[in-house]
Amino acid sequence: SRRAETSASRCPYLAGNTRSLSEHGSQAARADDSATRESRSVPGQFTTARGPSGEHEPFPLRVRWLQRPPPCGSACLWLALQLHLRVSILVVVGVRLEHLTVRYGVHLAVDDLTTEFGPGAVALLGRNGAGKSSVLRALLGLVRPASGRVRFLDLPPDADATVIRRHVGYMPEREAQVPGASAFDQVALLGSLSGLERRTSWRRAHEVLYLVGLGEQRYRPVAGYSAGMRQKAKLAGALVHDPKVVFLDEPTNGLDPAGRDEMLRLIRQLAVEFGKSIVFSTHILTDVASVCRAAVVIDHGRIVAQGTLEELTSGEAHRYAVTVEDADGSLPARLAKLGSATQCGVGRFTVHLGSGVGVDGVYRAVFEAGGVVTGLEHLRRTLEEVFLHAVAARGAR
């Protein structure tokens, strides 16, 4: 837009940041350096600055301004991140698993699994050992399926694992640290391993560490971080190369309530504001309800339930919570004749209406018992009920 172009002309930091990372390469890096030299009249492409460790560390000159507000105000930094990351909303990506089977020797970890992960956040639910991590490893090309295939719908069918990893990010469940490395060093290294040029990986490391809230601590060793900060550093490593699809393996594991809320906020922002496709592997159902639009439930390597959260929790068609006043002692028996009824407290019942019985039967039963209906609510199932019912049904087969 004209406003973005005007801001870029006033603030050298915005120059070259209005395109997606896939379009950034040596040409974008040269353009960024050219804009920096023209605006600051400083020769050369790189400079050094003394970090908290006291050592001089190289990075692009324009990234040096991240340590303090840029000349035209700190709002320019945030605008740059928004312009840079929101472009990915234009890309609709999907991942499809077709009859995927994964074996470790004689152990069957994933059994003939077929599903699709579209845009937004989708939960991969299951108990410990259900096969969630094996599915993620197969998606990343880290294990070879015994049969079936994984296909990224916007990549060629014959794309190899190296090409696929350039388009995906992975946040592992277990700790993954380079001994003695700072968050900046580690995230920049992951960017280089993902195929970014060195200058681009440095710039992106600064940007994503600010995005996840570690901007002021990015030069500290990761080993000295709290559990929440280490999780954020792992998330930054998954985002540094601007992937289209992000796999998160138990991202809230070990976090306190405040840290969990912050992590879920970041995941929601990635899915809603930045348009990323998120595959969220977890067994914490409240986290799923907070950020995901759909869920796939697996048990013993097979899908036992899948759909949008609206579909999964829609509940039974004839299950109601009824609140009454002034009814006599005959009401429980009258409600039970409609199907089944459970008293949950004084004047509160859960009623399952039988086939062919309508809600008017509830009102009639309460009237005949001399009471008044003060509340009637169609009950939805909780995710916990969905999960337990699906797993129990699988075990009964």
C-alpha positions in Angstrom: 0.0 0.0 0.0 1.0 3.7 -0.4 1.2 4.0 3.4 3.5 1.0 3.7 5.7 2.3 0.9 5.9 5.8 2.6 6.9 4.2 5.9 9.5 2.1 4.2 11.0 5.2 2.6 11.2 6.9 5.9 12.5 3.9 7.9 15.3 1.9 6.4 14.4 -1.1 8.6 11.2 -1.5 6.6 13.0 -1.7 3.2 12.7 -5.1 1.6 10.4 -6.5 4.3 7.0 -6.3 2.5 7.6 -9.7 0.7 7.4 -13.2 2.1 10.5 -14.9 3.2 10.3 -17.3 0.2 11.0 -14.3 -2.0 13.9 -13.1 0.1 17.3 -14.3 -1.1 20.6 -12.7 -2.0 18.7 -10.0 -4.0 16.6 -9.0 -1.0 19.6 -9.0 1.2 21.5 -6.8 -1.2 18.6 -4.4 -1.4 18.4 -4.2 2.4 22.1 -3.5 2.6 21.8 -0.9 -0.1 18.9 0.9 1.7 21.0 0.9 4.9 24.1 2.4 3.2 22.0 5.1 1.5 20.2 6.1 4.6 23.1 5.9 7.1 26.1 6.7 4.9 28.0 3.8 6.5 30.2 1.8 4.2 30.1 -2.0 4.2 27.3 -4.6 4.7 28.0 -5.7 8.3 29.1 -4.3 11.5 29.7 -5.6 15.0 28.2 -4.7 18.3 29.1 -5.7 21.9 26.4 -8.0 23.4 25.8 -8.7 27.0 28.6 -11.2 27.0 31.1 -8.5 26.2 32.1 -10.1 22.9 31.7 -8.4 19.5 29.1 -10.2 17.5 28.4 -9.7 13.7 25.0 -9.1 12.3 23.4 -7.0 9.6 23.7 -3.3 10.3 20.0 -2.6 10.2 19.3 -5.4 12.7 21.5 -3.5 15.2 18.6 -1.0 15.6 16.6 -3.8 17.2 18.5 -3.3 20.4 16.8 0.1 20.8 13.8 1.8 19.1 14.5 2.6 15.4 14.9 6.2 14.4 11.3 6.6 13.4 9.8 5.0 16.5 9.5 1.5 17.9 6.2 1.1 16.0 8.2 0.6 12.8 9.7 -2.6 14.2 6.3 -4.1 14.9 5.0 -2.9 11.5 7.9 -4.6 9.8 7.2 -7.9 11.5 3.5 -7.6 10.5 4.3 -6.8 6.9 6.9 -9.6 6.7 4.8 -12.4 8.3 1.3 -11.6 7.2 2.1 -12.2 3.6 1.9 -16.0 4.2 -1.9 -15.6 4.7 -2.1 -15.6 0.9 -0.8 -19.2 0.8 -3.3 -21.9 1.5 -1.5 -25.1 2.4 -2.6 -28.5 3.4 -1.1 -31.8 4.4 -2.6 -35.2 3.5 -1.8 -38.6 5.0 -2.9 -41.5 2.8 -3.0 -45.0 4.4 0.1 -44.1 6.5 1.7 -47.0 8.4 4.8 -46.7 10.6 6.6 -49.6 12.2 9.6 -49.8 14.5 10.7 -53.4 14.0 7.7 -55.5 15.0 6.0 -52.7 16.8 3.2 -51.1 14.9 3.1 -47.3 15.8 0.7 -46.0 13.1 -1.8 -48.2 11.5 -3.3 -47.3 8.1 -4.0 -43.6 9.0 -5.7 -41.4 6.5 -6.6 -37.7 7.2 -5.9 -34.2 6.1 -4.7 -31.1 8.0 -5.8 -27.8 6.4 -5.2 -24.2 7.3 -5.5 -23.0 10.9 -4.8 -24.9 14.0 -5.7 -28.6 14.1 -5.2 -30.8 17.2 -3.6 -34.2 17.1 -5.1 -35.8 20.2 -4.1 -39.1 21.9 -2.9 -40.7 25.0 0.8 -41.1 25.7 2.1 -43.7 23.3 -0.9 -43.4 21.0 1.3 -42.6 18.0 1.2 -38.8 17.8 5.0 -38.3 17.7 5.4 -41.0 15.1 2.9 -39.2 12.9 4.9 -36.0 13.3 8.1 -37.8 12.5 6.6 -39.2 9.3 5.3 -35.8 8.3 8.8 -34.4 8.7 10.4 -37.3 6.8 12.4 -38.4 9.9 11.0 -41.9 9.6 10.3 -44.0 6.5 6.7 -45.2 6.5 6.2 -48.9 6.0 3.4 -48.1 3.6 1.3 -45.1 2.5 2.5 -41.6 1.9 2.5 -38.0 3.1 1.7 -35.3 0.7 1.9 -31.5 1.0 -0.8 -30.3 -1.3 1.1 -27.3 -2.7 4.4 -29.3 -3.3 5.1 -31.8 -6.1 4.2 -35.3 -5.2 7.8 -36.4 -5.6 9.3 -33.7 -3.4 12.0 -35.2 -1.2 12.4 -34.6 2.6 14.9 -31.8 2.2 12.5 -29.7 0.1 9.6 -30.5 2.5 11.6 -29.3 5.5 12.2 -25.9 4.0 8.4 -25.4 4.1 7.7 -26.8 7.6 8.7 -25.9 11.1 9.0 -28.3 14.0 8.9 -27.7 17.7 10.0 -30.9 19.5 8.7 -32.1 22.8 12.1 -32.9 24.2 14.8 -30.3 25.0 17.0 -29.6 22.0 19.8 -27.2 22.8 23.3 -26.5 21.5 25.5 -26.5 24.6 26.5 -23.0 25.6 24.7 -21.3 22.8 22.5 -18.3 23.2 19.0 -18.2 21.9 20.2 -16.0 19.0 23.0 -18.4 18.1 20.7 -21.4 18.2 17.8 -19.9 16.2 20.2 -18.4 13.6 21.8 -21.9 13.2 18.4 -23.5 12.7 17.7 -20.9 10.0 20.9 -21.7 8.2 20.2 -25.4 8.4 16.8 -24.7 6.8 18.5 -23.2 3.8 18.6 -19.5 4.6 21.6 -17.4 3.7 23.7 -16.3 6.7 22.6 -12.7 6.7 18.9 -13.6 6.3 19.1 -16.2 9.1 20.6 -13.6 11.5 17.9 -11.1 10.6 15.1 -13.6 11.0 16.5 -14.8 14.3 16.3 -11.3 15.7 12.7 -10.9 14.4 11.2 -14.2 15.6 12.9 -13.9 19.0 11.2 -10.5 19.4 7.9 -12.0 18.2 7.9 -14.7 20.9 9.0 -12.3 23.6 12.7 -13.1 24.0 14.1 -9.9 22.3 15.8 -8.6 25.5 17.1 -12.1 26.5 18.2 -13.3 23.1 21.9 -13.2 24.0 21.6 -15.2 27.2 22.5 -18.9 27.1 19.4 -21.1 26.6 20.6 -23.4 29.3 19.9 -20.7 31.9 16.4 -20.0 30.6 13.2 -20.9 32.6 11.0 -23.7 31.2 8.7 -21.1 29.6 11.6 -19.3 27.9 13.0 -22.5 26.6 9.7 -23.4 25.0 9.6 -19.9 23.4 13.1 -20.4 22.1 12.0 -23.7 20.5 9.0 -22.0 18.9 11.3 -19.3 17.5 13.5 -22.0 16.0 10.4 -23.6 14.3 9.5 -20.2 12.8 12.8 -18.7 11.8 12.6 -19.8 8.1 8.9 -18.6 7.8 7.4 -22.1 7.2 3.9 -22.6 5.8 3.2 -25.5 8.2 4.3 -25.7 11.8 4.3 -28.9 13.8 4.1 -28.4 17.6 4.7 -31.4 19.8 3.4 -30.8 23.3 4.2 -27.1 23.2 2.7 -26.3 26.7 4.4 -29.3 28.4 5.9 -28.3 31.8 4.6 -24.7 31.7 2.9 -22.9 34.6 -0.5 -21.3 34.0 0.9 -17.9 33.0 3.4 -19.6 30.6 0.7 -21.8 29.2 -1.5 -18.8 28.5 1.3 -17.0 26.8 2.2 -20.0 24.6 -1.4 -20.5 23.6 -1.7 -16.8 22.7 1.3 -17.1 20.4 -0.1 -20.2 18.7 -3.4 -18.6 18.2 -1.7 -15.5 16.7 0.2 -17.7 14.3 -2.9 -19.5 13.1 -5.3 -16.5 13.0 -3.2 -13.5 12.2 -0.3 -15.0 10.3 -2.3 -17.7 8.5 0.0 -20.6 9.4 -1.2 -24.2 9.3 -0.6 -25.6 12.8 -0.6 -29.3 13.7 -0.9 -29.2 17.5 0.0 -32.5 19.1 -1.1 -32.7 22.7 -3.1 -34.6 25.3 -4.2 -31.4 27.2 -7.8 -31.0 26.1 -8.3 -27.5 27.5 -5.4 -26.3 25.3 -7.2 -27.7 22.2 -10.4 -26.0 23.0 -8.5 -22.7 23.4 -6.7 -22.5 20.0 -7.9 -25.2 17.6 -10.7 -25.3 15.0 -10.6 -29.1 14.5 -9.2 -32.2 16.0 -8.0 -35.7 15.0 -8.1 -38.3 17.9 -5.9 -41.3 17.5 -5.5 -44.4 19.7 -3.0 -47.2 19.1 -2.0 -45.6 15.8 -5.5 -45.4 14.4 -8.0 -42.6 14.0 -11.0 -43.0 16.4 -12.6 -39.6 15.8 -12.1 -36.5 13.7 -13.9 -33.3 12.7 -14.3 -29.7 13.7 -14.7 -29.0 17.4 -18.3 -27.9 16.6 -19.0 -31.3 15.1 -17.2 -33.3 17.8 -18.9 -31.6 20.7 -22.4 -31.2 19.2 -23.6 -33.7 21.7 -26.6 -36.0 21.7 -29.7 -34.6 20.1 -31.9 -35.3 23.1 -29.8 -34.5 26.2 -30.9 -31.5 28.2 -30.1 -29.8 31.5 -33.4 -28.8 33.3 -33.8 -26.4 36.2 -37.1 -26.3 38.0 -38.8 -24.7 41.0 -41.6 -25.7 43.3 -42.0 -29.2 42.0 -43.1 -32.0 44.3 -41.3 -35.3 44.9 -43.0 -37.1 42.0 -40.9 -35.1 39.4 -37.9 -37.5 39.2 -40.1 -40.4 38.4 -42.1 -38.3 35.8 -38.9 -37.2 34.1 -37.5 -40.8 34.1 -40.6 -41.9 32.1 -39.4 -39.6 29.2 -36.2 -41.6 28.8 -33.8 -41.3 31.6 -33.2 -38.6 34.2 -30.4 -37.9 36.7 -30.8 -35.4 39.6 -27.7 -33.2 39.8 -28.8 -31.0 42.7 -31.8 -29.3 44.2 -34.1 -28.5 41.3 -31.5 -29.5 38.7 -31.8 -32.6 36.4 -30.0 -34.0 33.3 -32.6 -35.6 31.1 -32.1 -37.9 28.1 -35.3 -37.9 26.0 -36.3 -41.2 24.4 -37.1 -41.7 20.7 -40.1 -39.7 19.6 -40.2 -37.6 22.9 -40.0 -33.9 22.5 -39.1 -31.0 24.8 -42.8 -30.4 25.4 -42.8 -33.6 27.5 -40.4 -32.0 29.9 -42.7 -29.0 30.4 -45.7 -31.3 30.9 -44.0 -33.5 33.5 -42.9 -30.4 35.5 -46.4 -28.9 35.3 -48.0 -32.1 36.5 -45.5 -32.1 39.4 -46.7 -28.6 40.3 -43.4 -26.9 39.3 -42.1 -24.3 36.9 -39.3 -24.7 34.4 -36.8 -21.9 35.0 -34.0 -23.2 32.7 -33.6 -25.6 29.8 -30.3 -26.1 28.0 -29.3 -28.5 25.2 -26.1 -30.0 26.5 -23.0 -30.2 24.4 -20.3 -32.8 25.0 -17.0 -31.8 26.4 -13.8 -32.6 24.6 -13.0 -35.0 27.5 -16.2 -36.9 26.9 -15.5 -37.0 23.1 -12.0 -38.4 23.8 -13.0 -40.9 26.4 -16.0 -42.1 24.3 -13.8 -42.5 21.2 -11.1 -44.4 23.0 -13.6 -46.6 24.8 -15.3 -47.5 21.5 -12.0 -48.4 20.0 -11.1 -50.6 22.9 -14.5 -52.4 22.7 -13.8 -53.4 19.1 
